[in-house]
Amino acid sequence: KLAGCTLFITGASRGIGKAIALKAAKDGANIVIAAKTAEPHPTLPGTIYTAAEEIEAAGGKALPCIVNVREEQQIINAVEKAVKTFGGIDILVNNASAISLTGTLETATKKVNLMMDVNVRGTYLTSKACLPHLRKSKNPHILNLSPPMNLNPMWFKNHCAYTISKYGMSMCVLGMAEEFRGEVAVNALWPKTAIHTAAMDMLGGAGIEKQCRKTDILADAAYCILTKPKTFTGNFIIDEVLLREEGVKDFDVYAIAPGHPLMPDFFLDVETDTTAMKQERYGAAQEDKKLSGSQQEGADGAKVKTESAAAKPSGPVAETFRVIQGAMSEEYVRSTQGVFQFELSGDGGGTWYIDLKTEGGSAGFGKPPVTADVVMSMSSADFVKMFTGKLKPTLAFMSGKLRIKGNMALAIKLEKMLSQLSSKL
């Protein structure tokens, strides 16, 4: 269906961009690899030239172009080269993206600039450069790898700059789909679950891939969208939802580890605690609000039955840390190499720590003996649920119940340790 079509794909040297390119290449498409990796990267796989070799081997024609989407002239030069080489542009995939999952005070200005420049400005300028050529195509498409705009505050509070930048890409879809209705289809595509890419390895560390799907699922969903008529426009599409509508039934083929629980992606509300979600959404959650009687409000805005910490010092939190201390091993320390501080509200709350960096390891009440690599804030009730396997840390983070500051890769390592410990708790 895409034979002879020319696709201009940003960030196509690896990951999702390359997967979409290879899917189109099987039809005999022309692929413009607009990415900045010309020389091998010390930690990231692939260059525009290795991607070109794979595309040619898959049956397509490749045009590698050095493009940093922060540089407008590089975009313009690559578009001109694409038109000169292939006679036009039929499809633009805005895939290049930058990410930093950090709070407002922790996000360096250069990181803010990077995310805004790559995600919003890069998407806008690449679309602008390609549109005059797209309008001449028989079935032109722009596809942005960006989420549906979910204004639930929980998607802003932990990484405001990143959220703004990704929603900026989605707003390009909203505006351009209407502006070019009848001429060019403009849609957004987003995964339902985490996708295993080099970026995910950097964010999550070793072992994260088991909770992810392969890039193939986005390639297949993108192919479905790009082969539809240009009247299919202005849609915010979730990969799994579209593929189910297209008749796909077996999603295990997309899993890195079939049967293993999958991590939901950002910006899609997870149905965990609907009460807390509603409160988050409408701004009704009031953390640290003092309630009369034997109820106190947890960090997630839900009312939790509690008893006075002074009256019962050996409560669930203290008991949990006692078991953690008893389960300490050199293996945990050697494989984790991190210090975790917990700021808990509610019964048995206060500051607690787990030291998995110092020889022998330790856990208990108060601040850790050395500076923490990760600080986690949540209600004590959710903390106990998390350590007894009743609440997945990933789910707690995604639903706003857990706030993480510091090294995200170490936070993921802690989750692996929890899965081994939960049987003892």
Summary of the structure (lengths in Angstrom):
residues: 425
radius of gyration: 23.8
end to end distance: 55.3
largest distance: 78.4
contacts: 1475
relative contact order: 0.09
helix: 42%
strand: 17%
